[in-house]
Amino acid sequence: MISGKTKIFAIMGDPVEHSLSPTMHNAAFRELGLNYLYVAFRVSSSSLRNGVESIRALNIKGVNITIPHKIAVLNYLDELDEFAKMIGAVNTIKNECGRLRGFNTDGKGAIRALKEKVKDIRDASVLLLGAGGAARSIAFSLAKSGAELSISNRTFSKAEDLADSIERKIKTKVKRIPLKQEKLKKVIAEADILINATSVGMYPKENETLVTSDMMHSDLVVKDIVYKPVKTRLLREAEKAKADTIDGLSMLVHQGAESFEIWTGQSAPIDVMRRATKEALESG
Ligand SMILES: NC(=O)c1ccc[n+]([C@@H]2O[C@H](COP(=O)([O-])OP(=O)(O)OC[C@H]3O[C@@H](n4cnc5c(N)ncnc54)[C@H](OP(=O)(O)O)[C@@H]3O)[C@@H](O)[C@H]2O)c1
């Protein structure tokens, strides 16, 4: 029941109307009986400063930040947690009595999703496809977790820049792989985990994939971060190769769970969040 005591949470982005975060977080708030409400605000780049200022003015307790503001928002926050500072992007803000603290939960969400199928990421050999915003957060989290990381990207210079940045900040080696089928095939043959962090395979181009079943093996764990559709072509190819799979919904839910835990200090009801998000996705 919304009342004068209801605490407000939000997502800010542009566009934001299709975000699944309101459905996911409101389901979690309901499940735990919290008098909290999560809404979506479309905030243009030119209004971002005012948007962030309104978090203080309206005493909004927590905010998710999405495309295209994850980097620009750093200019308007009071503090950053260590990981957000390292990668230079924020997707979660906590309002601590008017002080705005920025976090990044994308990479941690991906690691939590991976841990559903992989016991130990330390020393696991991982091929990450992509060097965009999501890939960046995942790559840093993997490197911090001790994975042996290879990065491949269509624009090779972006893979090189990301690898350079990780090597500088985490002092670990990262391999740079050109996005060519024969190169990928060789790396995958030796890999434990393959992650697609590109937008390839996303609706409406859902028949596209960068890797097919003949390039995979049955000991591989294949994770796609694309969640629309939930079962992407890449995951279907992985099933053909008898590899284990993790869908993009898992990361979405786990990064949301991380934000939820930062805001509330309580464990997130993962199953409820996943069910609500999946239903919203399936109903279009
Ligand atoms: N599951 C989750 O929680 C979650 C979270 C965040 C994002 N996502 C999804 O992840 C995907 C990427 O998001 P993002 O924010 O990282 O986007 P982004 O910053 O725009 O990066 C897009 C990435 O995809 C690559 N790419 C795009 N089209 C390609 C093609 N035809 N062939 C090869 N590579 C291609 C880009 O390569 P270039 O550098 O060469 O352009 C880049 O690496 C989206 O589908 C998004 O919905 C999921």
The ligand as an SDF file (V2000), in Angstrom:
LIG
                    3D

 48 52  0  0  0  0  0  0  0  0999 V2000
   22.0080   -9.6250  -18.8460 N   0  0  0  0  0  0  0  0  0  0  0  0
   22.2900   -8.4280  -18.3770 C   0  0  0  0  0  0  0  0  0  0  0  0
   22.1630   -8.1430  -17.1790 O   0  0  0  0  0  0  0  0  0  0  0  0
   22.8110   -7.3700  -19.2990 C   0  0  0  0  0  0  0  0  0  0  0  0
   23.4090   -6.2110  -18.7810 C   0  0  0  0  0  0  0  0  0  0  0  0
   23.9000   -5.2370  -19.6630 C   0  0  0  0  0  0  0  0  0  0  0  0
   23.7610   -5.4460  -21.0390 C   0  0  0  0  0  0  0  0  0  0  0  0
   23.1550   -6.5750  -21.5040 N   0  0  0  0  0  0  0  0  0  0  0  0
   23.0590   -6.8430  -22.9500 C   0  0  0  0  0  0  0  0  0  0  0  0
   24.3860   -6.9570  -23.4280 O   0  0  0  0  0  0  0  0  0  0  0  0
   24.4910   -6.4950  -24.7640 C   0  0  0  0  0  0  0  0  0  0  0  0
   25.6350   -5.4810  -24.8690 C   0  0  0  0  0  0  0  0  0  0  0  0
   25.3290   -4.3480  -24.0620 O   0  0  0  0  0  0  0  0  0  0  0  0
   26.3870   -3.1520  -23.8530 P   0  0  0  0  0  0  0  0  0  0  0  0
   25.7540   -2.1940  -22.9280 O   0  0  0  0  0  0  0  0  0  0  0  0
   27.7350   -3.6870  -23.5310 O   0  0  0  0  0  0  0  0  0  0  0  0
   26.4220   -2.5200  -25.3310 O   0  0  0  0  0  0  0  0  0  0  0  0
   27.6020   -1.6830  -26.0310 P   0  0  0  0  0  0  0  0  0  0  0  0
   28.4040   -0.9470  -25.0230 O   0  0  0  0  0  0  0  0  0  0  0  0
   26.9410   -0.9450  -27.1370 O   0  0  0  0  0  0  0  0  0  0  0  0
   28.5750   -2.8190  -26.6730 O   0  0  0  0  0  0  0  0  0  0  0  0
   28.1380   -3.6310  -27.7430 C   0  0  0  0  0  0  0  0  0  0  0  0
   29.1680   -4.7240  -28.0170 C   0  0  0  0  0  0  0  0  0  0  0  0
   28.6380   -5.6080  -29.0180 O   0  0  0  0  0  0  0  0  0  0  0  0
   29.5570   -5.6620  -30.1240 C   0  0  0  0  0  0  0  0  0  0  0  0
   28.7900   -5.8550  -31.3640 N   0  0  0  0  0  0  0  0  0  0  0  0
   27.6360   -5.2280  -31.7390 C   0  0  0  0  0  0  0  0  0  0  0  0
   27.2290   -5.6970  -32.9390 N   0  0  0  0  0  0  0  0  0  0  0  0
   28.1420   -6.6360  -33.3340 C   0  0  0  0  0  0  0  0  0  0  0  0
   28.2620   -7.4690  -34.4800 C   0  0  0  0  0  0  0  0  0  0  0  0
   27.3590   -7.4290  -35.4690 N   0  0  0  0  0  0  0  0  0  0  0  0
   29.3090   -8.3260  -34.5250 N   0  0  0  0  0  0  0  0  0  0  0  0
   30.2340   -8.3790  -33.5340 C   0  0  0  0  0  0  0  0  0  0  0  0
   30.1680   -7.6140  -32.4210 N   0  0  0  0  0  0  0  0  0  0  0  0
   29.1330   -6.7430  -32.3190 C   0  0  0  0  0  0  0  0  0  0  0  0
   30.2860   -4.3380  -30.0820 C   0  0  0  0  0  0  0  0  0  0  0  0
   31.4900   -4.4490  -30.8140 O   0  0  0  0  0  0  0  0  0  0  0  0
   32.2060   -3.1150  -31.3770 P   0  0  0  0  0  0  0  0  0  0  0  0
   33.0230   -2.5730  -30.2220 O   0  0  0  0  0  0  0  0  0  0  0  0
   33.0400   -3.5820  -32.4900 O   0  0  0  0  0  0  0  0  0  0  0  0
   31.1260   -2.1710  -31.7900 O   0  0  0  0  0  0  0  0  0  0  0  0
   30.5030   -4.1990  -28.5630 C   0  0  0  0  0  0  0  0  0  0  0  0
   31.5330   -5.0370  -28.1040 O   0  0  0  0  0  0  0  0  0  0  0  0
   23.1050   -5.9360  -25.1060 C   0  0  0  0  0  0  0  0  0  0  0  0
   22.3980   -6.9300  -25.7950 O   0  0  0  0  0  0  0  0  0  0  0  0
   22.4640   -5.6900  -23.7480 C   0  0  0  0  0  0  0  0  0  0  0  0
   21.0400   -5.8060  -23.7890 O   0  0  0  0  0  0  0  0  0  0  0  0
   22.7030   -7.5440  -20.6580 C   0  0  0  0  0  0  0  0  0  0  0  0
  1  2  1  0
  2  3  2  0
  2  4  1  0
  4  5  1  0
  4 48  2  0
  5  6  2  0
  6  7  1  0
  7  8  2  0
  8  9  1  0
  8 48  1  0
  9 10  1  0
  9 46  1  0
 10 11  1  0
 11 12  1  0
 11 44  1  0
 12 13  1  0
 13 14  1  0
 14 15  2  0
 14 16  1  0
 14 17  1  0
 17 18  1  0
 18 19  2  0
 18 20  1  0
 18 21  1  0
 21 22  1  0
 22 23  1  0
 23 24  1  0
 23 42  1  0
 24 25  1  0
 25 26  1  0
 25 36  1  0
 26 27  1  0
 26 35  1  0
 27 28  2  0
 28 29  1  0
 29 30  1  0
 29 35  2  0
 30 31  1  0
 30 32  2  0
 32 33  1  0
 33 34  2  0
 34 35  1  0
 36 37  1  0
 36 42  1  0
 37 38  1  0
 38 39  2  0
 38 40  1  0
 38 41  1  0
 42 43  1  0
 44 45  1  0
 44 46  1  0
 46 47  1  0
M  CHG  2   8   1  16  -1
M  END
$$$$
